[in-house]
């Protein structure tokens, strides 16, 4: 994709009338000097979406979205920045420069997307053409229509070591990058390449802009391992930061005002097949804060429809806690013990599923119902333990109004004086605050440790801003958002990734404009932009090592604490001890690798 000069971008921005562009999608009416309409980004009945022809900006006073014409195109049409500029230029009748070939930095992410697109087309075409068409029947037997199969670009990987590989070669793709994306592996014996996905049905992963970022492959033979083979993390795919099917769900989420989240691919596909399109799936990972923040872009209301068994109920509660901590509203769809969304709709009906959803079970109501379901006549000790667990959860809830409502529900259902619950909750909050203060005071003398982590995080960001392209690309393949602890660095890293993906480059001057109202961020960016690192490759290697080591050491500490806390349970202790041994092994391997290998 071409790199558009800044002066040309400025010309397009000034020429593409934002009112005229948005009027293609939104019914705008004159309101004083501005125009108003119903917001296209969230469901509303009273217009709160304002477009200013004077400032060439839009703003929704309901959901908070706003920006210029490029922002609108990116958000509404779900395209990268460069494509938004191209669309605006076409609308304004401005010719953009043709691509003269990629610069040093331009096109790296596009290269990865292109590799995945070649693979996705190959997997997809296998279902519809030639000798593998019979495997389309697998999806048909799962009661999926051809329309749904095509919508999600489902596919098939043949039982062969060299079917995708020749296509990647003929397309001129970098095989090392294809291996990094998890599509091929190198043979230890021959040092040749071979296909990684073999004899599996394929589920492509899309980002919110619709680009293919990875794949999941389900086995077709019982003896195959693992059951699901997923792409590894890469610069374009972070498994805890995406939701399967969200790209296809965005418009329906806006129309309905809420999102279903389910556990697996077929749960999602079953709902879509049933006409419920506002659904996304976590697909094999525990629900994360990053996924909750992703959902927050599109809706504040989330319905959790996980499996009805004990594991599914626990996962539902954990997900609901994360969702509510992020300021969203969570509701849990309670399915029977032996059902998941896929089987429930097949065994009963879509209408029955919707009826369960309409009960609007809050996470607390769901927990209380589950508690009494598992404990018909709970003794006092069980009640006390349950209440203590719930109050600990409420102590972390940022919404005080919701906390008050939950306390009232807890008091009513468990027949306990509400004032006693309030007192106990406040004690938990004071205890948490006291412990937090102690931790901060204890940590303050450890300046060297903090300084080392700070320098490593700062170094990574400095190299992303100013380093050579090959070092930058390697860093992006090694480091994710969860590698950072400093809040400012987290914000900056998120922005850098978005900017790099959309424009193919990073500009410190433009970053300063972006954060011009934040004095602390301006100071941070300025310091990072002028820093010098000498041998960049060695410095990058050291920084990546420090961040990875810190994550593993932190995990070791957490597991050691869990072993102490669960001392009464032999099974739990054994589980955590095994995890601790594995983490220590990873730490040792990381240290050896750091000493022996160049970056």
C-alpha positions as CSV (number, residue, x, y, z in Angstrom):
1,X,0.0,0.0,0.0
2,X,1.5,3.4,-1.0
3,X,2.9,5.8,1.5
4,X,1.1,9.1,1.0
5,X,3.0,12.3,1.6
6,X,1.9,14.4,4.5
7,X,1.2,17.4,2.4
8,X,-1.1,15.3,0.2
9,X,-2.9,14.0,3.4
10,X,-3.4,17.6,4.5
11,X,-4.8,18.4,1.1
12,X,-7.3,15.5,1.2
13,X,-8.3,16.4,4.8
14,X,-9.0,20.0,3.8
15,X,-10.9,19.1,0.6
16,X,-13.1,16.1,1.7
17,X,-16.2,17.9,3.1
18,X,-17.0,15.9,6.2
19,X,-20.7,16.8,6.2
20,X,-21.1,15.6,2.6
21,X,-19.2,12.4,3.2
22,X,-21.1,11.4,6.4
23,X,-24.5,12.3,4.8
24,X,-23.9,9.2,2.6
25,X,-24.5,7.1,5.7
26,X,-26.3,9.2,8.3
27,X,-29.4,11.3,7.9
28,X,-28.1,14.7,9.0
29,X,-30.3,17.8,9.7
30,X,-29.2,21.4,10.1
31,X,-29.1,22.5,13.8
32,X,-27.8,26.0,14.1
33,X,-24.2,26.1,12.6
34,X,-23.9,22.4,12.8
35,X,-25.7,19.2,11.6
36,X,-27.2,16.5,13.8
37,X,-28.3,12.9,13.4
38,X,-28.6,9.5,15.0
39,X,-25.1,8.1,15.9
40,X,-24.0,5.3,13.5
41,X,-21.7,3.9,16.2
42,X,-24.3,3.1,18.9
43,X,-28.0,2.6,19.2
44,X,-30.0,5.7,20.1
45,X,-33.4,7.3,19.6
46,X,-32.5,11.0,20.3
47,X,-29.9,12.4,18.0
48,X,-26.6,13.2,19.8
49,X,-24.3,12.9,16.8
50,X,-23.1,16.4,15.7
51,X,-21.0,17.3,12.6
52,X,-19.3,20.7,12.4
53,X,-18.8,22.0,8.9
54,X,-16.6,24.9,10.2
55,X,-14.2,22.6,12.2
56,X,-14.6,19.6,9.8
57,X,-15.1,17.4,12.8
58,X,-17.8,15.0,14.2
59,X,-18.7,14.2,17.8
60,X,-21.2,12.0,19.4
61,X,-22.3,13.2,22.8
62,X,-23.8,9.8,23.6
63,X,-21.0,7.3,23.0
64,X,-18.1,9.8,22.9
65,X,-16.7,9.0,19.5
66,X,-15.3,11.9,17.5
67,X,-12.7,13.0,15.0
68,X,-12.1,14.1,11.5
69,X,-13.2,12.6,8.1
70,X,-10.4,10.0,8.3
71,X,-11.5,9.0,11.8
72,X,-15.1,8.5,10.6
73,X,-14.1,6.4,7.6
74,X,-11.7,4.2,9.7
75,X,-14.4,3.7,12.4
76,X,-17.4,3.3,10.2
77,X,-16.0,1.4,7.3
78,X,-13.4,-0.5,9.4
79,X,-10.4,0.2,7.2
80,X,-6.7,1.2,8.0
81,X,-5.7,4.8,7.9
82,X,-4.1,4.8,4.4
83,X,-7.3,3.3,3.0
84,X,-9.4,5.9,4.7
85,X,-7.3,8.6,3.1
86,X,-7.7,6.9,-0.3
87,X,-11.5,6.8,0.1
88,X,-11.6,10.4,1.2
89,X,-9.4,11.4,-1.7
90,X,-11.6,9.6,-4.2
91,X,-14.6,11.3,-2.7
92,X,-12.9,14.7,-3.1
93,X,-11.7,14.0,-6.6
94,X,-8.0,14.2,-5.6
95,X,-5.4,12.0,-7.4
96,X,-3.0,10.3,-5.0
97,X,0.6,9.4,-6.0
98,X,1.1,5.8,-7.3
99,X,3.1,3.3,-5.3
100,X,6.8,3.4,-6.5
101,X,7.6,0.4,-4.3
102,X,7.9,0.0,-0.6
103,X,10.3,2.1,1.4
104,X,12.5,0.6,4.2
105,X,9.6,0.5,6.7
106,X,6.5,0.5,4.5
107,X,4.8,-2.8,3.8
108,X,6.0,-5.1,6.6
109,X,2.6,-5.6,8.1
110,X,1.1,-5.7,4.6
111,X,3.6,-8.4,3.8
112,X,2.3,-10.5,6.7
113,X,-1.3,-9.9,5.8
114,X,-0.6,-10.9,2.2
115,X,1.0,-14.2,3.3
116,X,-2.1,-15.0,5.5
117,X,-4.4,-14.0,2.6
118,X,-2.7,-16.5,0.3
119,X,-3.1,-19.2,2.9
120,X,-6.7,-18.3,3.6
121,X,-7.6,-18.3,-0.1
122,X,-6.0,-21.7,-0.4
123,X,-7.8,-23.2,2.6
124,X,-11.1,-21.7,1.5
125,X,-10.9,-22.8,-2.2
126,X,-10.2,-26.4,-1.1
127,X,-13.8,-26.6,0.3
128,X,-15.4,-25.5,-3.0
129,X,-13.2,-26.8,-5.7
130,X,-11.4,-30.0,-6.8
131,X,-10.5,-33.1,-4.9
132,X,-11.1,-31.8,-1.4
133,X,-14.6,-30.5,-1.9
134,X,-16.0,-33.5,0.0
135,X,-14.7,-32.0,3.2
136,X,-17.3,-29.3,2.9
137,X,-19.6,-32.0,4.2
138,X,-18.0,-31.7,7.6
139,X,-19.5,-28.3,8.0
140,X,-22.8,-29.2,6.4
141,X,-23.0,-32.1,8.9
142,X,-22.6,-29.5,11.7
143,X,-25.8,-27.9,10.3
144,X,-24.1,-24.9,8.8
145,X,-25.3,-23.3,5.6
146,X,-23.0,-22.5,2.6
147,X,-23.8,-18.8,3.3
148,X,-22.3,-19.0,6.8
149,X,-19.4,-21.1,5.7
150,X,-18.5,-18.4,3.1
151,X,-19.1,-15.5,5.4
152,X,-16.4,-16.7,7.8
153,X,-14.2,-18.0,5.0
154,X,-14.0,-21.5,6.6
155,X,-11.5,-23.9,4.9
156,X,-9.7,-27.2,4.7
157,X,-6.0,-28.0,5.0
158,X,-5.1,-31.2,3.0
159,X,-3.3,-34.2,4.5
160,X,-0.1,-33.2,2.8
161,X,3.3,-31.7,3.8
162,X,3.6,-29.7,0.5
163,X,0.3,-28.2,-0.7
164,X,0.4,-24.7,0.7
165,X,4.2,-24.4,0.4
166,X,4.4,-24.2,-3.4
167,X,1.7,-21.5,-3.4
168,X,3.7,-19.4,-0.9
169,X,6.8,-19.9,-3.1
170,X,5.1,-19.0,-6.3
171,X,3.6,-15.9,-4.8
172,X,7.1,-14.8,-3.8
173,X,6.4,-14.7,-0.1
174,X,9.2,-14.7,2.5
175,X,9.2,-18.3,3.9
176,X,10.8,-17.2,7.1
177,X,7.9,-14.9,7.8
178,X,5.4,-17.6,6.8
179,X,7.1,-19.8,9.4
180,X,6.8,-17.0,12.0
181,X,3.1,-16.8,11.2
182,X,2.8,-20.6,11.9
183,X,1.9,-21.7,8.4
184,X,5.0,-23.8,7.6
185,X,7.8,-25.4,9.6
186,X,11.4,-26.3,8.9
187,X,12.4,-29.9,8.9
188,X,15.2,-30.8,11.3
189,X,16.5,-33.5,9.0
190,X,16.4,-32.0,5.6
191,X,16.2,-28.3,6.6
192,X,13.4,-28.0,4.0
193,X,10.0,-26.5,4.6
194,X,6.7,-28.3,5.1
195,X,3.0,-27.3,5.8
196,X,2.1,-27.0,9.4
197,X,-1.7,-27.2,9.1
198,X,-2.5,-30.7,7.8
199,X,-5.8,-32.6,7.6
200,X,-7.7,-30.0,9.6
201,X,-10.8,-27.8,9.0
202,X,-9.6,-24.2,9.2
203,X,-11.1,-21.1,10.9
204,X,-9.5,-17.8,9.8
205,X,-9.0,-15.1,12.4
206,X,-9.8,-11.5,11.3
207,X,-8.9,-8.2,12.9
208,X,-11.6,-5.5,13.2
209,X,-10.5,-4.2,9.8
210,X,-11.2,-7.6,8.2
211,X,-7.6,-8.6,7.5
212,X,-6.5,-12.2,8.1
213,X,-4.2,-12.3,11.1
214,X,-4.1,-16.0,12.0
215,X,-5.8,-19.4,11.9
216,X,-7.3,-22.1,14.0
217,X,-7.3,-25.7,12.7
218,X,-9.6,-28.5,14.1
219,X,-8.4,-32.1,13.8
220,X,-10.3,-34.5,11.6
221,X,-8.7,-37.7,13.0
222,X,-9.1,-38.9,16.6
223,X,-5.4,-39.6,17.0
224,X,-4.3,-36.1,15.9
225,X,-2.9,-33.8,18.6
226,X,-3.7,-31.2,19.6
227,X,-7.5,-31.0,19.0
228,X,-7.1,-27.4,17.9
229,X,-3.9,-26.0,16.4
230,X,-3.7,-22.3,16.4
231,X,-1.4,-19.8,14.8
232,X,1.4,-18.5,17.2
233,X,1.4,-14.9,18.3
234,X,3.0,-12.6,15.8
235,X,3.3,-8.8,15.1
236,X,-0.3,-8.9,13.7
237,X,-1.8,-11.5,16.0
238,X,-2.0,-11.3,19.8
239,X,-4.4,-14.0,21.0
240,X,-5.5,-12.2,24.1
241,X,-6.3,-9.0,22.2
242,X,-8.8,-10.3,19.5
243,X,-12.2,-11.9,19.5
244,X,-13.1,-14.5,16.8
245,X,-16.0,-13.2,14.6
246,X,-16.0,-9.6,16.0
247,X,-15.2,-8.2,12.6
248,X,-18.4,-9.8,11.1
249,X,-20.4,-8.8,14.2
250,X,-19.7,-5.0,14.4
251,X,-22.6,-3.7,12.5
252,X,-25.1,-6.0,14.2
253,X,-23.7,-5.0,17.6
254,X,-24.4,-1.4,16.8
255,X,-27.9,-2.2,15.7
256,X,-28.7,-4.3,18.7
257,X,-26.8,-2.4,21.3
258,X,-25.1,-5.4,22.9
259,X,-22.7,-8.3,22.1
260,X,-22.9,-12.0,23.0
261,X,-19.6,-13.6,23.8
262,X,-19.3,-17.4,23.5
263,X,-16.5,-19.9,24.0
264,X,-16.0,-21.7,20.7
265,X,-16.1,-21.4,17.0
266,X,-19.2,-23.6,16.6
267,X,-21.1,-21.8,19.3
268,X,-20.6,-18.6,17.4
269,X,-21.4,-20.1,14.0
270,X,-24.6,-21.7,15.4
271,X,-25.8,-18.3,16.7
272,X,-25.0,-16.7,13.3
273,X,-26.8,-19.5,11.5
274,X,-29.8,-18.8,13.8
275,X,-29.8,-15.2,12.7
276,X,-28.0,-13.8,15.8
277,X,-25.1,-11.9,14.3
278,X,-24.0,-9.8,17.3
279,X,-21.7,-12.5,18.6
280,X,-17.9,-13.0,19.1
281,X,-15.9,-15.9,20.6
282,X,-12.9,-16.1,22.9
283,X,-11.9,-19.4,21.3
284,X,-9.6,-21.3,23.6
285,X,-8.2,-18.5,25.7
286,X,-9.3,-17.0,29.0
287,X,-11.1,-13.7,28.6
288,X,-8.8,-10.8,29.1
289,X,-8.9,-7.1,29.9
290,X,-7.7,-6.2,26.4
291,X,-10.7,-8.1,24.9
292,X,-13.0,-6.1,27.2
293,X,-11.4,-2.9,26.1
294,X,-11.9,-4.0,22.5
295,X,-15.6,-4.6,23.1
296,X,-15.9,-1.2,24.7
297,X,-15.3,0.4,21.3
298,X,-18.6,-0.9,20.1
299,X,-21.0,-1.4,23.0
300,X,-21.3,-1.2,26.8
301,X,-23.5,-4.2,27.1
302,X,-22.2,-7.8,27.1
303,X,-24.1,-11.1,27.4
304,X,-21.9,-14.0,28.3
305,X,-23.1,-17.3,26.9
306,X,-20.5,-19.8,27.9
307,X,-21.0,-23.6,28.4
308,X,-23.5,-24.6,31.1
309,X,-21.1,-27.0,33.0
310,X,-19.1,-26.1,36.1
311,X,-16.1,-24.9,34.2
312,X,-18.2,-22.7,32.0
313,X,-20.0,-21.2,35.0
314,X,-16.7,-20.3,36.6
315,X,-15.3,-18.8,33.4
316,X,-18.5,-16.8,33.0
317,X,-18.1,-15.2,36.4
318,X,-14.4,-14.5,35.8
319,X,-15.2,-12.8,32.4
320,X,-18.0,-10.8,34.0
321,X,-15.7,-9.5,36.7
322,X,-13.2,-8.3,34.0
323,X,-16.0,-6.7,31.9
324,X,-17.4,-4.8,34.9
325,X,-14.0,-3.6,36.0
326,X,-13.7,-2.0,32.6
327,X,-16.9,-0.1,33.1
328,X,-19.2,-2.2,31.0
329,X,-22.4,-4.0,31.9
330,X,-22.2,-7.8,32.0
331,X,-25.1,-10.3,32.0
332,X,-24.8,-14.1,32.0
333,X,-27.0,-16.4,29.9
334,X,-27.6,-19.5,32.1
335,X,-27.6,-22.7,30.0
336,X,-28.4,-26.2,31.4
337,X,-25.4,-28.2,32.7
338,X,-25.0,-30.3,29.7
339,X,-25.5,-27.7,27.0
340,X,-23.5,-25.1,25.1
341,X,-25.0,-22.5,22.7
342,X,-24.5,-24.8,19.7
343,X,-26.2,-27.8,21.2
344,X,-28.9,-25.7,23.0
345,X,-30.2,-24.1,19.8
346,X,-30.1,-27.4,17.9
347,X,-31.9,-29.2,20.7
348,X,-34.4,-26.5,21.6
349,X,-34.7,-23.4,19.5
350,X,-33.4,-19.9,18.8
351,X,-36.5,-18.5,20.6
352,X,-35.7,-20.5,23.7
353,X,-32.2,-19.1,23.7
354,X,-33.5,-15.6,23.4
355,X,-35.8,-16.2,26.2
356,X,-32.9,-17.2,28.5
357,X,-31.1,-14.1,27.4
358,X,-34.0,-11.8,28.2
359,X,-33.9,-12.8,31.9
360,X,-30.9,-10.4,32.2
361,X,-29.1,-12.3,34.9
362,X,-26.5,-10.0,36.5
363,X,-23.2,-11.7,37.4
364,X,-24.2,-11.6,41.1
365,X,-27.7,-13.1,40.5
366,X,-26.0,-15.8,38.4
367,X,-23.5,-16.6,41.3
368,X,-26.2,-16.7,43.9
369,X,-28.4,-19.0,41.8
370,X,-25.4,-21.3,41.1
371,X,-24.5,-21.3,44.8
372,X,-27.9,-22.5,45.9
373,X,-28.0,-25.0,43.0
374,X,-24.8,-26.6,44.3
375,X,-25.7,-26.2,48.0
376,X,-29.4,-27.0,48.6
377,X,-29.2,-26.2,52.3
378,X,-25.8,-24.5,52.8
379,X,-24.4,-24.4,56.3
380,X,-23.4,-21.1,57.9
381,X,-19.7,-21.6,57.0
382,X,-20.5,-22.1,53.3
383,X,-22.6,-18.9,53.3
384,X,-19.9,-16.9,55.0
385,X,-17.3,-18.1,52.5
386,X,-19.6,-17.3,49.6
387,X,-20.4,-13.8,50.9
388,X,-16.7,-13.1,51.6
389,X,-15.8,-14.1,48.0
390,X,-18.5,-11.8,46.6
391,X,-17.6,-8.9,48.7
392,X,-14.0,-9.2,47.7
393,X,-15.2,-9.0,44.0
394,X,-17.3,-6.0,44.8
395,X,-14.4,-4.2,46.4
396,X,-12.7,-4.0,43.0
397,X,-15.8,-2.8,41.2
398,X,-15.4,0.9,40.0
399,X,-19.1,1.6,39.7
400,X,-20.4,2.6,43.2
401,X,-24.1,2.7,42.1
402,X,-23.8,-0.9,40.8
403,X,-22.0,-1.9,44.0
404,X,-24.9,-0.6,46.0
405,X,-27.5,-2.5,43.9
406,X,-25.5,-5.7,44.2
407,X,-25.3,-5.3,48.0
408,X,-29.1,-4.9,48.2
409,X,-29.5,-8.1,46.1
410,X,-27.0,-10.0,48.2
411,X,-28.8,-8.9,51.4
412,X,-32.2,-9.9,50.0
413,X,-31.3,-13.3,48.7
414,X,-29.2,-14.5,51.6
415,X,-31.3,-12.8,54.3
416,X,-28.4,-10.7,55.8
417,X,-28.7,-7.2,57.1
418,X,-27.5,-4.8,54.4
419,X,-25.6,-2.5,56.8
420,X,-23.5,-5.5,57.9
421,X,-22.6,-6.2,54.3
422,X,-21.7,-2.5,53.8
423,X,-19.4,-2.5,56.9
424,X,-17.7,-5.7,55.8
425,X,-17.2,-4.4,52.2
426,X,-15.6,-1.2,53.6
427,X,-13.3,-3.3,55.7
428,X,-12.2,-5.2,52.6
429,X,-11.6,-1.9,50.8
430,X,-9.5,-0.6,53.7
431,X,-7.6,-3.8,53.8
432,X,-6.8,-3.6,50.1
433,X,-5.8,0.0,50.3
434,X,-3.6,-0.7,53.3
435,X,-1.9,-3.6,51.5
436,X,-1.4,-1.5,48.4
437,X,0.2,1.2,50.4
438,X,2.5,-1.3,52.1
439,X,3.5,-2.8,48.8
440,X,4.3,0.6,47.4
441,X,6.4,1.4,50.5
442,X,8.1,-1.9,50.4
443,X,8.9,-1.6,46.7
444,X,10.3,2.0,47.0
445,X,13.8,1.0,48.2
446,X,14.1,-1.4,45.2
447,X,15.1,1.4,42.9
448,X,17.5,-0.7,40.9
449,X,14.9,-3.3,39.9
450,X,12.3,-0.6,39.0
451,X,15.0,1.4,37.2
452,X,16.0,-1.6,35.2
453,X,12.4,-2.4,34.1
454,X,11.8,1.3,33.4
455,X,14.9,1.5,31.2
456,X,14.0,-1.7,29.3
457,X,10.5,-0.5,28.6
458,X,11.7,2.9,27.6
459,X,14.4,1.3,25.4
460,X,11.9,-0.8,23.5
461,X,9.8,2.3,22.8
462,X,12.8,4.4,21.8
463,X,14.0,1.7,19.3
464,X,10.4,1.5,17.9
465,X,10.6,5.3,17.3
466,X,14.1,5.6,16.1
467,X,15.6,2.2,15.4
468,X,16.4,0.4,12.2
469,X,13.5,-1.4,10.4
470,X,14.9,-4.9,11.0
471,X,15.3,-4.3,14.7
472,X,11.8,-2.7,14.9
473,X,10.2,-5.6,13.1
474,X,12.0,-8.2,15.4
475,X,10.8,-6.3,18.5
476,X,7.2,-6.3,17.3
477,X,7.5,-10.1,16.9
478,X,8.8,-10.5,20.4
479,X,7.0,-7.9,22.6
480,X,3.3,-7.4,23.3
481,X,1.2,-4.9,25.3
482,X,1.4,-7.3,28.3
483,X,5.2,-6.8,28.5
484,X,4.8,-3.2,29.9
485,X,4.0,-2.1,33.4
486,X,4.4,1.7,33.2
487,X,0.9,3.2,32.4
488,X,2.3,5.9,30.0
489,X,4.4,3.3,28.2
490,X,1.3,1.1,27.8
491,X,-0.6,4.0,26.2
492,X,2.3,4.9,24.0
493,X,2.9,1.3,22.8
494,X,-0.8,0.9,21.9
495,X,-0.7,4.1,19.8
496,X,2.6,3.2,18.1
497,X,1.3,-0.2,17.1
498,X,-1.8,1.3,15.6
499,X,0.2,4.1,13.8
500,X,2.7,1.6,12.4
501,X,0.0,-0.7,11.2
502,X,-1.9,2.0,9.5
503,X,0.8,4.1,8.0
504,X,3.8,1.8,7.8
505,X,6.0,4.2,9.8
506,X,6.4,6.2,13.0
507,X,6.9,9.9,13.3
508,X,7.9,11.4,16.7
509,X,6.8,14.9,15.6
510,X,3.3,13.6,14.8
511,X,3.2,11.8,18.1
512,X,3.9,15.1,19.9
513,X,0.9,16.6,18.1
514,X,-1.2,13.6,19.1
515,X,-0.4,14.0,22.8
516,X,-0.1,17.8,22.8
517,X,-2.6,18.2,25.7
518,X,-0.7,15.7,27.9
519,X,2.4,17.4,29.3
520,X,3.7,14.1,30.9
521,X,3.4,12.2,27.6
522,X,5.0,15.0,25.7
523,X,8.0,14.9,28.1
524,X,8.2,11.0,27.7
525,X,8.0,11.1,23.9
526,X,10.7,13.8,23.7
527,X,13.1,11.9,26.0
528,X,12.6,8.7,24.0
529,X,13.0,10.5,20.7
530,X,16.4,12.0,21.5
531,X,17.9,9.0,23.3
532,X,20.9,7.2,21.7
533,X,21.6,3.5,22.3
534,X,25.0,2.8,20.6
535,X,24.8,-0.8,19.4
536,X,21.1,-1.0,18.8
537,X,20.9,-4.8,18.2
538,X,22.6,-5.6,21.5
539,X,20.6,-3.0,23.3
540,X,17.3,-4.4,21.8
541,X,18.3,-8.0,22.8
542,X,19.0,-6.9,26.4
543,X,15.7,-5.0,26.6
544,X,13.6,-7.9,25.3
545,X,15.4,-10.3,27.6
546,X,14.7,-8.0,30.6
547,X,11.0,-7.7,29.9
548,X,10.5,-11.5,29.3
549,X,12.5,-12.3,32.4
550,X,10.4,-10.0,34.5
551,X,7.2,-11.6,33.2
552,X,8.4,-15.1,34.1
553,X,9.7,-14.0,37.5
554,X,6.4,-12.3,38.3
555,X,4.6,-15.6,37.3
556,X,7.0,-17.5,39.6
557,X,6.1,-15.3,42.5
558,X,2.3,-15.6,41.8
559,X,2.6,-19.4,41.7
560,X,4.5,-19.6,44.9
561,X,1.8,-17.5,46.6
562,X,-0.9,-19.8,45.2
563,X,0.9,-22.9,46.5
564,X,0.8,-21.3,50.0
565,X,-2.9,-20.3,49.7
566,X,-4.0,-23.7,48.5
567,X,-1.9,-25.7,51.0
568,X,-5.1,-27.6,52.1
569,X,-5.6,-29.0,48.6
570,X,-3.1,-31.6,47.5
571,X,-4.4,-31.6,43.9
572,X,-4.2,-27.8,43.7
573,X,-0.7,-27.7,45.2
574,X,0.5,-30.4,42.7
575,X,-0.9,-28.4,39.8
576,X,0.7,-25.2,40.8
577,X,4.0,-26.9,41.6
578,X,4.1,-28.3,38.1
579,X,3.3,-24.9,36.6
580,X,6.1,-23.4,38.8
581,X,8.6,-26.0,37.5
582,X,7.6,-25.3,33.9
583,X,8.0,-21.5,34.4
584,X,11.4,-21.9,36.1
585,X,12.4,-24.1,33.1
586,X,11.3,-21.4,30.7
587,X,13.3,-18.8,32.7
588,X,16.5,-21.0,32.5
589,X,16.0,-21.5,28.8
590,X,15.5,-17.8,28.3
591,X,18.7,-17.0,30.2
592,X,20.7,-19.5,28.2
593,X,19.3,-18.3,24.9
594,X,20.2,-14.7,25.8
595,X,23.8,-15.6,26.6
596,X,24.3,-17.6,23.4
597,X,22.4,-16.0,20.7
598,X,22.5,-12.7,18.8
599,X,19.3,-10.7,18.4
